[in-house]
Amino acid sequence: MIKIRAFKVTEDPTACLRYIKGHHMVLESYGVTKVTSLNADWIGDPDTYAIIVESEDGSKVYGGGRLQIKSKMLKMPMEDAIAILDDRIYEYTERLGTYQVAEFCGLWNSKEAAGYGIGSIYMGRVGVAIANQLNIKYLMALCSPGTLRNCLRVGFEIVRELGKNGTFYYPKEDLTATALLINDLVNIPNANEEEKEAIFKLRDNLTGYAKEKGPKGEMEFMYDLNLTHAK
């Protein structure tokens, strides 16, 4: 049984620390250490929400991500990351508005999760599914080549006016990242039909059990994604 839960980070700082540790370990295994989403300034931020993939008893964390709302206190991680290469990012996000846009960031999954067949597509569905609970209009992301296809499947578009047609050399010179945006979180018109159906199903069933088909066969998930009590 795999549990996927979402919560305001101030509600469970201990789980957030486990998430941070796991993220560090995964990135270090790829030789990556300088990533702005690794910054832990968000851990006490009332406008940041975590998504954690864990064992049913919570003893193991298999992956996670977070939705970090741009506020007067805290920028989105991708703003400073991109600004080093293209400072137009500040003007771009300012147009979207403070408290109107969030970044889906800090996404990672362990090798153990990959062994179960739990890839980024599950996290992508959950991130998009819960975003419209947060009264934001836009969802951004800065993704690696390995997750770009799945990000596009769940409804993101490439922000081609930034960087080189939306792409940057980040977090180091031999790696690239792509800036992404969803500008309609209600209808997600750019998601493909399979993913759109899965996202709408999650919105209608924020808590409970579900069997999901994956590359390793059928898996049972327990979802706890209701954020309305956390506002």
Number of C-alpha atoms within 10 A of each C-alpha: 12 21 20 23 20 24 21 23 24 18 14 13 13 12 17 25 13 17 27 21 13 20 22 15 15 16 15 12 9 8 10 14 14 14 16 17 24 17 12 12 10 23 20 15 17 16 22 23 27 25 26 26 28 22 16 14 9 13 10 13 23 26 29 27 26 26 29 28 27 24 18 8 9 15 18 24 24 21 21 16 20 25 13 10 15 15 15 15 21 15 10 14 19 13 11 16 15 17 17 18 28 30 26 29 23 25 22 24 22 19 14 12 17 15 11 16 17 22 20 22 17 19 25 23 24 24 26 26 24 22 23 16 16 20 12 19 18 21 25 25 27 29 23 18 12 10 17 20 14 21 26 18 19 28 25 27 21 20 20 13 13 20 20 13 12 16 22 22 15 20 17 14 8 7 12 15 22 25 25 25 21 25 20 16 20 14 11 19 15 16 20 13 13 10 19 21 13 16 23 16 13 20 20 9 15 19 15 12 15 13 11 12 11 14 12 11 9 11 16 13 18 20 20 18 22 16 17 10 7 15 10
